[in-house]
Amino acid sequence: MIFIIGNSRDLVEPVVRHLHKISNEEVVIFKADLCLENEGVGFSFINKEIEVFSDIGISEYILNNVESVWFWKPVLPKVLREYSPHEESVFMYRQFLALWRSLASLLKEARWINDYYKMLEAEHKPFQLKVAQDMGFVIPDTLITSNPVRAKDFWKYCQEEMIVKTLTTSLHGNRIIFTNKVTVEFMNNIDRLVSSPVIFQKLIKKKFELRITVVDNNVFAAVVKSSSEIDWRRGLGEASVFELPRNIKQLCVDYVSMLGLRFGCIDMIITPNNEYCFLEINPNGQWKFIEERTKLPIGKAIASALISK
């Protein structure tokens, strides 16, 4: 059995379609945002028997001997994400998250994309940058802090050409907080920084930006076009296939492997001087928009990874 932990919004048809073509394994999709509609996972410890199960509608699936697990963006339904008071919404989220995380501990023998705890570690932006720099990637000059004085000094160091971005996503992972260029107005209110640390980076001039999806030893690189000069997500346009130099391609494979991952989406800039500059990796990043625009067979590669021994 191949078990997919996902949701009903980020559809996984390309992967499931290829799985049915190349494998006879049963594919079970748990959609976390339908938890109020009889979809769930759970555990029983009765009469010294341990059972890991998933209830989907009227069907029950026993997961003890599942072959592969794909952890793909489970989210709570909107009614729970927006539940009031907010403290109760946070509590419910943490309860469900604890349930989902427990799967990683009890289904260790399965093949995971990705190993859940390695994925959590890889989401730490300072860790990403350290590993990238240690392995030979060029990275932007970076300051991560909640100290306004340090931020002012870095602003001067960058000659007032600086960007700011968050260390993590919003609580429920359903809100995008874009990267922005730091303005004079922002710096005039920099004392507010003490309430929330952020990432500051020297603004890197770019010829274009790359989205590089790595699945095991497969590398799918695309140029991403956008109406935004700072964050392509703000005004996403077309994407086109890009052929990476062999050394950069291998470095991407080695980097994802060093993080203990089998899948990851790397954002990179190519400067006007043709230098490849690493920005970050999303260890559970979106890839379908790249496949739709470029026809790169990313979904097929994920399907193959789920059945590979």
C-alpha positions in Angstrom: 0.0 0.0 0.0 1.1 3.6 -0.8 -0.4 6.1 1.7 -0.7 9.8 0.8 -1.2 12.3 3.6 -2.5 15.4 1.8 -5.6 17.5 1.2 -8.3 18.0 -1.3 -7.0 21.4 -2.6 -3.4 20.4 -3.7 -4.5 17.6 -6.0 -2.1 14.7 -6.6 -3.6 13.2 -9.8 -0.3 13.3 -11.8 1.4 11.2 -9.2 -1.5 8.8 -8.6 -2.0 8.4 -12.4 1.6 7.3 -12.8 1.4 5.0 -9.8 -1.5 3.1 -11.4 0.6 2.7 -14.6 3.7 1.4 -13.0 2.5 -0.4 -9.9 -0.2 -2.7 -8.6 0.1 -1.3 -5.1 -3.1 0.1 -3.6 -3.0 3.9 -3.3 -4.9 5.4 -0.4 -5.2 9.2 -0.1 -6.1 10.8 3.3 -7.3 14.3 2.8 -6.7 16.1 6.1 -9.0 19.0 5.3 -11.9 16.6 5.2 -11.4 15.6 8.8 -14.9 16.8 9.6 -16.3 14.5 6.9 -15.2 11.1 8.2 -11.6 11.2 7.1 -8.9 10.6 9.7 -6.0 8.6 11.0 -5.6 7.0 14.4 -3.9 4.4 16.6 -5.2 1.6 18.8 -3.4 -0.2 21.6 -5.8 -3.0 22.7 -5.0 -6.4 24.1 -1.3 -5.8 23.4 -2.1 -5.3 19.7 -0.9 -2.1 18.0 -2.9 -0.9 15.0 -2.3 2.1 12.8 -5.4 2.9 10.7 -7.0 5.4 8.4 -10.8 5.9 8.2 -11.9 7.3 4.8 -15.7 7.5 4.5 -17.0 4.1 5.2 -13.7 2.4 4.4 -11.0 1.4 7.0 -7.4 0.9 6.0 -4.8 -0.8 8.2 -1.5 0.9 7.7 0.9 -1.3 9.8 2.5 -2.7 6.8 2.3 0.2 4.4 5.1 0.3 1.8 5.4 4.0 1.2 4.2 7.3 2.6 4.1 10.6 0.9 3.6 13.5 3.3 2.0 16.1 1.1 0.7 19.3 2.8 -2.1 18.2 5.2 -4.1 21.2 6.3 -7.2 21.6 8.5 -10.5 22.7 7.0 -11.2 26.4 6.8 -13.8 26.3 9.6 -11.2 25.0 12.0 -8.4 27.3 10.8 -10.7 30.3 11.3 -12.3 29.1 14.5 -12.9 31.7 17.2 -11.5 32.2 19.8 -8.1 31.9 18.1 -6.5 30.1 21.1 -8.9 27.2 20.5 -8.0 27.1 16.8 -4.3 26.9 17.7 -5.1 24.1 20.2 -7.0 22.1 17.6 -4.2 22.5 15.0 -1.7 21.3 17.5 -3.8 18.3 18.4 -4.1 17.2 14.7 -0.5 17.9 14.0 0.5 15.7 16.9 -1.6 12.9 15.4 -0.1 13.3 12.0 3.4 13.5 13.3 2.9 10.2 15.2 2.6 8.4 11.9 6.3 9.2 11.2 7.3 7.5 14.5 5.1 4.4 14.1 5.6 3.8 10.4 9.4 4.1 10.3 9.8 1.0 8.2 7.9 2.6 5.3 9.6 4.6 2.5 8.8 8.2 3.2 8.9 11.2 0.9 10.2 12.9 2.9 11.4 11.6 6.2 9.2 13.8 8.4 11.8 14.8 11.0 14.5 15.4 8.4 12.0 17.6 6.6 11.3 19.6 9.8 15.0 20.1 10.2 15.4 21.2 6.6 12.8 23.8 7.0 15.1 25.8 9.3 16.4 28.6 7.1 19.7 29.2 9.0 20.4 25.4 8.7 19.7 25.5 5.0 22.1 28.3 4.4 24.9 26.8 6.5 24.7 23.5 4.6 24.5 25.2 1.3 27.5 27.3 2.0 29.5 24.4 3.4 28.8 22.4 0.2 30.0 25.2 -2.1 26.9 27.1 -3.0 27.1 30.9 -3.3 24.6 32.5 -0.9 23.6 36.1 -0.3 25.0 38.0 2.7 22.4 37.3 5.4 21.4 38.6 8.8 18.8 36.7 10.9 17.9 38.7 14.0 15.3 40.6 16.1 17.9 43.2 17.1 17.1 46.6 15.5 20.7 47.9 16.0 22.1 44.9 14.0 19.4 45.5 11.3 20.5 49.1 11.0 24.1 48.2 10.6 23.3 45.6 8.0 21.1 48.1 6.1 24.2 50.3 5.8 26.4 47.4 4.9 24.0 46.5 2.1 24.0 50.2 1.0 20.3 50.2 1.5 19.7 47.4 -1.0 18.2 44.7 1.2 15.3 42.3 1.3 13.3 40.9 4.2 11.5 37.6 4.6 10.1 35.4 7.3 11.7 32.4 9.0 8.6 30.3 8.6 5.1 30.2 7.2 1.9 31.3 8.9 0.6 29.0 11.7 -1.7 26.9 9.5 0.5 27.1 6.4 -2.4 28.6 4.4 -1.2 32.2 4.0 1.7 33.4 1.9 3.9 36.1 3.4 6.0 37.4 0.5 9.6 38.5 0.4 9.8 42.3 0.2 12.5 44.9 -0.5 13.3 46.9 2.6 12.2 50.5 2.4 13.2 53.7 4.3 9.8 53.7 5.9 10.4 50.1 7.1 13.7 51.1 8.6 12.1 54.2 10.3 10.0 51.7 12.2 12.7 49.1 12.8 12.3 49.2 16.6 9.3 46.9 16.1 11.7 44.2 15.0 12.1 43.1 18.7 8.6 41.5 18.5 9.5 39.1 15.6 12.8 38.0 14.2 13.2 38.0 10.4 15.7 37.2 7.7 17.5 40.1 6.0 19.6 39.5 2.9 21.6 41.7 0.6 19.5 42.3 -2.6 21.0 40.2 -5.4 20.7 41.5 -8.9 19.3 38.8 -11.2 19.3 37.9 -14.8 16.6 35.4 -14.0 15.3 33.1 -11.2 15.3 29.3 -11.2 13.0 26.8 -9.5 14.9 23.5 -9.3 12.9 20.4 -8.2 14.9 17.4 -7.1 13.5 13.9 -6.8 16.2 11.4 -5.7 18.7 11.7 -8.6 16.3 13.5 -11.0 16.7 17.3 -11.4 14.1 19.4 -13.0 15.1 23.1 -13.5 12.9 25.8 -14.8 13.2 29.6 -15.4 10.3 31.3 -13.6 9.0 34.5 -14.9 7.2 37.0 -12.8 5.9 40.6 -12.8 7.6 41.0 -9.4 11.3 41.8 -9.2 11.6 40.5 -5.7 9.3 37.5 -5.2 8.1 35.5 -8.2 5.2 34.1 -6.2 3.6 37.6 -6.2 3.1 37.7 -10.0 3.8 34.3 -11.4 3.9 34.1 -15.1 5.4 31.5 -17.5 8.1 29.0 -16.8 10.4 27.3 -19.2 12.8 24.4 -19.1 16.4 25.3 -18.2 19.5 23.1 -18.6 21.7 23.4 -15.6 25.5 23.0 -15.8 26.5 19.5 -14.8 28.3 20.6 -11.6 25.3 22.7 -10.4 22.9 19.8 -11.1 25.1 17.4 -9.1 25.4 19.9 -6.3 21.6 20.1 -6.1 21.3 16.3 -5.8 24.1 16.2 -3.2 22.5 19.0 -1.2 19.1 17.4 -1.0 20.7 14.1 0.0 22.8 15.8 2.6 19.7 17.2 4.2 18.3 13.6 4.4 15.6 14.3 1.9 14.4 12.6 -1.3 12.5 15.6 -2.6 13.0 19.3 -2.4 12.4 22.5 -4.4 15.4 24.9 -4.6 15.1 28.6 -5.4 18.2 30.0 -7.1 19.2 33.2 -8.9 21.5 33.6 -11.8 23.2 37.0 -11.6 24.1 39.2 -14.6 27.6 37.7 -14.2 26.2 34.2 -14.6 26.8 33.3 -11.0 24.4 30.7 -9.5 23.2 32.0 -6.1 21.3 29.7 -3.7 18.4 31.4 -1.9 16.5 28.6 -0.1 15.0 25.1 -0.3 11.4 24.2 0.4 11.6 20.6 1.4 7.9 20.1 0.6 7.5 22.7 -2.1 4.9 23.2 -4.8 5.9 21.6 -8.1 2.7 21.1 -10.1 2.7 24.7 -11.5 6.2 23.9 -13.0 5.0 20.6 -14.5 1.9 22.3 -16.0 4.0 25.1 -17.6 7.0 23.0 -18.8 5.7 19.4 -19.1 8.7 18.3 -17.0 7.7 14.8 -15.7 8.0 15.7 -12.0 4.8 13.7 -10.9 6.1 10.7 -12.7 9.5 10.9 -10.9 7.6 11.2 -7.5 5.6 8.1 -8.4 8.7 6.2 -9.3 10.4 7.3 -6.0 7.4 6.0 -4.0 7.8 2.5 -5.4 11.6 2.3 -5.6 13.2 -0.2 -3.2 
